[in-house]
Amino acid sequence: MANHQKDFLFVLIKSLSKSEKRQFKIFASRLETSSNTKFIELFNILDKSENYDEKLILKSGIIKKVQLSNLKSYLYKQILVSIRLNIPSQNIRYQLREQIDFAVILYNKGLYKQSLKILDKTKIIALENDEKYMAYEIVEFEKLIESQYITRSIQGRADELVIQAKELNYRNTISSKLSNLSLQLYGIMLKTGYVKSDEEYKYIDDYFNKHIAKLDESKFGFREKYWFYNANLWRSFLVQDFLASYKYAYKWVRLFYDNPNMIIQNPVFFLKGNHYFLESLYMLKYKSNFKKYLTLLEETIEDPKFPVNDNIASLSFLYVYNNKLNLHILEGTFAESEYLIPEILEKIKIHSEHLDEHHEMLFFYKIASIYFGSEKYTECIFYLDKIINNKNLSMREDLMCFARLLSLIAHYELGKDYYLENHLKNTYKFLIKMNDLHEVQKEIIKFLRNLNNLYPADIKKEFIKMRLRFIELEKNTYEKRAFLYLDIISWLESKIENRKIADIIKEKAKLNSR
């Protein structure tokens, strides 16, 4: 599991590729007369170490304890400078920043005309790639230089720059407002979760509409559209409007596919948009589109033009494999998906430094769901216990909740009555404590508690009765999300018909031709 408390310098060194390490050593050799300088020696010690060990560093004799902090800071900075000098040429933001830096150098030397020429070319590239913040920075710098570099055309030039500054400032303000709204909605999601009543729904709706009331979508450029779709998506997730989340996630994804150069410049936004789109398709059980866009996402990631770095590699793994599991859960092909599990576990180790615990636990829940569908209840409980015993999931209490509920059902299937009774009590206490006891959860606990008190001849009747109750609850806007975590209805039907749950879900998937 990822340890996010490690020494920052050590983690940075361990994240370097072989080529980056080689480039750093070449770069460092230019800074000093000898390759055996203290900071290179420190680099070599940390590079060879499995764990950060300050005692080992001090034991090497290269530095005293009082000097270590400064040496580490210096080494950290030099590694970043080395990486900065070897950034791939296709990264437009680094190109723009480099050109702005060149313009500053020329300006400081009093070479105003040369500085303005670079800025004008750079501004055109920034606008072509919708980098309006940098374009605005360039215009402000141009205004500064023009105020010192007097020409006969200054009046017309001044008017032109003022108009550009106003337009860019307006568009950047819109983007900022929309990105703020998106972040605020995300914050509400983390703090209070999905809406649970009409009053909460109205509050979110009023809050959202108040912030977008004066905006005109028809005048938006790429970045404004991106943040507009992003904010709408979070609003629809909060109020559990799955059709709206599908609509805006689709617009988000199409925005990138219609502007392929933006996929290269904004790969993280592209990946996130596809993930939310696939999640929306999963919620609506649009299997055909789910397959289509998952395949398209994989093809895009494998395209040689698609950027590659540690962050993108981790996000690609997270979103692709998460949705591969979702597809199998959607289709009921549980046994056929088990080959993915060792792949996922191995990749979690590889990407451990870039994955937070919440996403790791989400993988464990999906793996547990696969094993449950395959009727391998012991394996299912093993992965659910990893979630239940984790004390750091305060922001994903919903995951904790459904892990406990699925564990209850798995224990029932194994016939472990003693463990089931203890789990019922602990789960009920947990749900009361987290103040998230929905009707679905209440009914599951009550149902499982009553099963032990029924005569064998009455159990099937109780399953039929509860199936009808859950079908009604699934129609409730504020309860339906629970059925995406836990397909209790299909499980009940498997018990009623004495069939495998995988066969029940497969039949439903075939009937649903979407």
N, C-alpha and C positions, 0 to 999 in steps of 0.2 A: 504494500500500500504506500502511496505517496507520503513522504515526510517533508512537510513544507516549512519546517523549523530549522533546516540546515543552514550552514554558513553561506551567505550570498556569493562570495567569491568562489567557493568550492563548487557550488551548484552551477555557476556560470562556466567554469572550466570543464566540468563534466558534460555540459551541453554542447561543447565545441565538437565539430566534425574533425576528421583527420586532416582535411585540407585547411581548415581554419586554424588548427594547431600549428601546422607547418607554416602558414602565412604569418602567424603571430611571431614565431621564432625568427623568421626572416626579417620581419619588421623590427623586432626587439634588437636584433644584432646590429641594426643601423643606428640605434640610439646610444649604444655603449661600445667601448673599444674591445670589450671582452664578452664572450657569450656566457661566462661564468659569473655574471653580475648577480646581486642578491635577489632581484625581483624575478629573474629567469630561473634561478635555483628554487625559489619559492613556487614558481609555476610548475617546475618539474616534480617537486615533492607532492604537490596537491594532485597533479595529473596522474601520478602513479598510485596514490592512496585510494583505498576503497571507501573510507569514511574520513570526515574532517577530524583531525587529531592535533590540537595545538601543542600538546606535549612532544609529539614527534617532530614538529617544526622547530621547536626550541632546542630539542636534543641534537638536531643537525648542526647547530652552532652557527648558522648563517646570520642570525639576528637575535638581539635581546628582546625580552618581552615588551619593554616600554616602546620599542620601535616597530613592533609587529603591526599594530593598527595602521600606522602611516604607510608601511610597505604594502600592506594588503590593499589599501585605497589606491595607491599608485598603480599597482599591478592591475586592479579592476579597471581603472581608467584606460590604461594602455591596451588592454584586451579589447575594450569597446572601440577605441580609436582604430585598432588593426582591423576589426570587423567592418567598421564604417568605411574604410578605404577599399574594401573588397565587396561592397554591395553590388548585386547583379545590376547590369546596365538597364534592364527593362523596368526597374522600379522608378516610376515617374516622379514620386515625391522627393526621392533623394536627388534626382537630376535637377529638379526645380530648386531645391534648397542649395545645391552646389552652385548653380548659376547665380542665385541671389547673393551667396557668399562672395563669388567672384566680383559681382557688381559692387559690393560693399568695399572690397579691397581697392578697386579702381577709383571709387568715390573718395576714399581716404587719401589716395595719392593725388587727388585733384583732377583726375581724368574723367570729367563729367560726361563728355560726349560718348566715350567708350562704355561707361557705366550705363547710360541711358539706352544705348544700342542693345546691350545684353538684356536689360530689363524688358525692353519692348518685345524681343523675341521670346523671352521666358514667359511673359504675360500671355502671349498668344497660345503657347503650349499649355499653360495652366487652364485657360478658358476652354480649350479643346477637350481637356480631360476633366472638366467640371471641378477643378481645384480652386474654388472661388475664394477661400480664405487666403490662400497664397497669392491669388490674383489681386485681392484687396491690399495685402501687404506690399506688393510690388507697386501698385498705384500710389499708395501713400509715400513710398520711397521716391517714386518719380516726382511727386509733388514737391518733396523736400529738395531734390536736385534742381528742378526747374526754377525754384525760388532763388537759386544761387548761380544758375547758368543762364545768363540773359541772352535771348535771341529775338529777332524781329517777329517771330511767329508765336511769342509767348502768350499773347491774348487768346488766340485760337486754341493753342495747346492747353492753356489753363482751363478753358471752358470744357474741353474734351475730357481732361482728367477729373474735373469736378463731377461731370455727368457719370463717368465710369465709377467713381468712388461712391456716389449716391446709389447707383443701381446695384453694385456689388454689396454694399452695406445693407441694403434692403433685403436682398436674397439671402445673405448670411444671417441676418436677423430672423428671417422666416425659418431657416434650417435650424438655428439655435433654439427657437421657441418649440419647434416640433421635436427636436432631440431631447429637450428638457421634459416635454410632456411624456415622451416615450419612457424616459428614465423614471419619472415620477410614478407612472402607471406600474412599471416593473417593481418599484419600491413598495407600492401598495400590495402587489401580488405577494411579495416576500413577507410583508408584515401581517396581512390579514387573510391572504389566500383568496380563493374564488368567492364570488358573491353567494350568499346563502339565503337571501330574501329579496322581496320586491323593493324594500327600503334601500338595501345596499345597491341593488341594480340601479335605482333612480339616482343615488348619490354619484355613482361612477359615470352614468350617462350625462348628468348635469355638469359634472366636473370636466368631462371630455369635451362636450359641446361648447362650454364656456371658453375653452382654450383654442378652439378651431373656428369659432363663429365668423371671424372676419377674414378668413383665408380663402383664396380663390385657386382651386386646384388646377384650373385650365392654364394658369400662368406659371406653374412650377417647372423648374428644370429638373435634371436627373436627381441631384442631391435632395432637393425639397420633396420630390415624389418619394424617394427612398424613405425619408423620415416620416412622411405623411402615412405611408403604408405601414411602417413600423409601429407608429402610435396607434393606428386603427387596429392593428393585429393584437396589441396588448390589451386594448379596450375589449375586443371581442373575446379574447381568452378569459379575461376577468369575469365577464358576464356570462361566460359559457355559451356564446353564440357561435357554434361550430361552422355554420354556413358563412357567417361574416369573416371568421378567421380563415376559412378556405378562400374566400373572395380576395382578401387583402394579401394573403400569403402568395396567392397565384400572381397578383399584380406585381408584387415584390420580385418574384422569380422571373416573370416575363420581362420586367424592366431590365434585368441583367442579360437575359438571352437575346433581347432586342438591341442591346448595346454591348456586344462581346468584348470590346476593349475595356469596359468597366469591370468585367470579371477578372481580368488580369490585374487591374489597379486596386480592386477592392475584394480580394478573394475571401476574406473573413465574412464580410457582409453577404456575399454570394452564398457561402456555405450555410450560414445561419438562416438565410431566407429559405433555402431548400429544405433545411431541417424542419422549420415551422410549417412549411407547405406540406411535407410528407406527414407530419404529425396531424395536421388538419385532415388530410385524406384518410389517415388511420382512424381518426375520431368519427368520420362520416362513413367509414368502411367502403371507400371508393377504390376497390382493389385494382382495377385495370389501370387507372391513372397513377396509382401508387407504384405499380411495377414500372410503368413507362418513365416516370420522373426519377425513380431511384436508379434505373439503368442509365438515364441521361446524365444524372449527377456523377455516377461512377466514370462514365466515358469522358466527361469534362475534366475530372480530377486527373485522369490518366493521360490527358492531352499534354504533350511536351511543353506547350506554351503556358500551361497552368503553373503558377509560382509554387516553389517548394521551400519550406523552412520548417523548423521544429513545431512552431505554433500551428501552422496550416496542416502539417502531417497529423498532429494530435486531433485537431478538430475534424479532419477528414475521417480518421478512424472512428471517432466518437459518433459522428452523424451517420456514416454509411453502415456501420455494424449495428448501431442501435435500431436503424430502420430495417436492416435485414432481419433482425429478430422480430420486429413488429410485423413484417410481411408474413413470416411463418406463423405467428400467433393469429394473424388475421385469417389465414387460410386453414389453420388447424393442422398444419404439417409439422407437428412437434418432433416426432422421431427423425424426420428428414433434416431437421435443423441442428441436431446435436453435434454435427461435425464442426459447427461454428464455435462451440463453447471453448475447446482448447485453443483455437486461434485467438479468441477474444481475451482469454486469460493471459496468454503470452503477450499480446499487444498492450494489455493493461500494464504489465511490467515494463515494457519498452517505453511507454508514454507516461509512466507514473509521476514524473516531475511536472507534467503539464495538465494532469487531470485532478480535479478536486474530488473529495470523498463522496460528494453527492452524486456525481456522475458514475463513480465506481459502484456505489450502492445501487444505482438505477440499473446498471448492467447485471448485478447480482439478482435483482428482482426479476428481470426479464429471463435470466437463466433459470431461476426457480420456477417461473411460469412455464417455461419449456419442459422442465422435468415433471411438473404437475400434469401437464397435458399428455406426457408420455407415461403417466401413472408410476413414475419413479419418485415416490413420496419421501423416501429417506434423503435422496440427493436434493430434492426440493427444500426440505427443512434445513439441510446443511447450509444452503445459500441464504435462506431467509434468516437464519440465526446470525449470520454476518451483519445483517441490517439491524435486527432487533437488539443485538448486543453492542451496537455502535452508539456511543454517547454524544456524538458531535453532529447529529442531523437535525439541529433546531430549525433550519430553514426548509427541511423537507419532511415535516411531520406527517404529511399525507402518505408519503412512502412508508414511513414507520408504521402507520396505522394499517395500511393494506397488507404489509408484510406480516403483521400479527394475525390479521384475519385469514389470510391464505394459509398461514402456519396452523391455525385452528382446524381448518378443513383438512389439511394434509394429515394432521394427527388423528382426526376422526377416521380418515380413510385407512390409516395404519392400525386402527383399533386400540390406540393408546388412551384408554379412558382416564387413567390417573393424570397423565400429562395434560389431557384435554381440559379437565376440571381446573387445574392450576392455571393453564393458559387462559381460560375463560375469565377467571378472576383478575389476572394480571392485565389482560387486554382491556377489560372493562374499566379498571382503575386508570390505565394509561389514557384511554379516550376521554374519560371525565376530566383528567388533569390537563389535557391539551385543549379542552373545550371545543372539540370537533366531532361530537357525537351526532352524526346525521341519522336519518331514518333507516337508510340502508344498513349502516353499521349496527344500529340497535336491533334491527330485525335478524341480522345474521347471528348475533350473540344470543338473542332470545331463542332462535330456532335451534341452534346447536345445544344450548342448555337443556331444552325440552326433549331432545332426541333420546337422551339416556333414561327419561322417565316414561317413554312410550313402549307399549307392547310391540313385538316384531310385526304383527299384522297391521298395526296402525301407522307404521313408519312411512309407507308409500303414500298413504293419504295425506300425511303431513308434508311430504315433498310436493305433492300436487297443489296443496293449499298455498304453500310458500312460493311456488312458481307463479301462481296468479298474483300474489301480493307483490312480488318483485317486478313483474311485467307492468303493473300499475306505477310502481316507483320509478321505473325507467323512463316513463313519460314526463316525469317531473323535471323541469329545467335545472333545478338546483341539486338533483340527486343523480342525474344520468351519467355524470362524469365517473362516478364510482364504478359503474359497470365496465368502464374501459380499463380500469386497474384489475378488476376481478369479475370474470364472466360467470357470476353465480347462477344465472338462469340456465346456461348450457350445462353446468355441473348438475343442477337439479334435474334437468331433462335426462341426463345420462343415468342418474339414479332411478328415475321413474321408468325409463325404457330398458334399464339394465344393459346399457351399451357404453362404449368408450366415449369419453368427452371429446376426443380428437375427431371421431366419426361424426358426432353431432355438429361440431363447428365446421368441419369440411362440407357437410350437407348445406349448412346455412350459407357458406361462402359461395357454393355453386348456385344457389337460388338467388343470391345477390349478384346480379350481372354487372353492376356498376364498376 
